[in-house]
Amino acid sequence: MIAKIATGEIEDVTTEDGKNAAAVALGRMGGKARAAGMSAKKRKEIAQKAAAARWKGD
């Protein structure tokens, strides 16, 4: 891929912070699509696990 960008075969589209714009767009869609496919109970379990990890004392 780097060679194709260097030779001009494809265009390197990045955001201001250097991230790939296509990957950023897919990442934004991913969370909503994942949440839509889950039950409320499963979303709650995941949220509780995330909160516990954030507040875990090291």
C-alpha positions as CSV (number, residue, x, y, z in Angstrom):
1,M,0.0,0.0,0.0
2,I,2.8,2.4,0.8
3,A,4.3,1.8,-2.6
4,K,1.0,2.6,-4.3
5,I,0.7,5.8,-2.3
6,A,4.3,6.7,-3.2
7,T,3.7,6.1,-6.9
8,G,0.4,7.9,-7.0
9,E,-1.8,4.9,-7.8
10,I,-3.9,5.6,-4.8
11,E,-4.4,8.7,-2.7
12,D,-3.5,8.7,1.0
13,V,-6.5,10.4,2.8
14,T,-5.7,11.2,6.4
15,T,-7.3,13.4,9.0
16,E,-5.5,16.3,10.7
17,D,-4.2,14.0,13.4
18,G,-2.7,11.5,10.9
19,K,-5.4,8.8,11.1
20,N,-6.8,7.1,8.0
21,A,-10.1,8.8,7.2
22,A,-11.8,5.6,6.0
23,A,-10.9,3.8,9.2
24,V,-12.2,6.7,11.3
25,A,-15.5,6.6,9.4
26,L,-15.8,2.8,9.9
27,G,-15.0,3.2,13.6
28,R,-17.8,5.7,14.1
29,M,-20.3,3.3,12.5
30,G,-19.1,0.3,14.3
31,G,-20.3,1.1,17.8
32,K,-23.8,2.0,16.8
33,A,-24.2,-1.1,14.7
34,R,-22.9,-3.3,17.5
35,A,-25.2,-1.7,20.1
36,A,-28.2,-2.1,17.8
37,G,-27.6,-5.8,17.5
38,M,-27.4,-6.4,21.3
39,S,-30.1,-6.7,24.0
40,A,-30.3,-4.1,26.7
41,K,-29.1,-6.7,29.2
42,K,-26.0,-7.4,27.2
43,R,-25.2,-3.7,26.7
44,K,-25.6,-3.2,30.5
45,E,-23.2,-6.1,31.2
46,I,-20.6,-4.6,28.9
47,A,-21.0,-1.1,30.4
48,Q,-20.7,-2.5,33.9
49,K,-17.5,-4.4,33.0
50,A,-16.1,-1.2,31.4
51,A,-16.9,0.9,34.4
52,A,-15.3,-1.7,36.7
53,A,-12.1,-1.6,34.6
54,R,-12.0,2.2,34.6
55,W,-12.4,2.4,38.4
56,K,-10.1,-0.5,39.3
57,G,-7.3,0.6,41.6
58,D,-3.8,-0.3,40.4
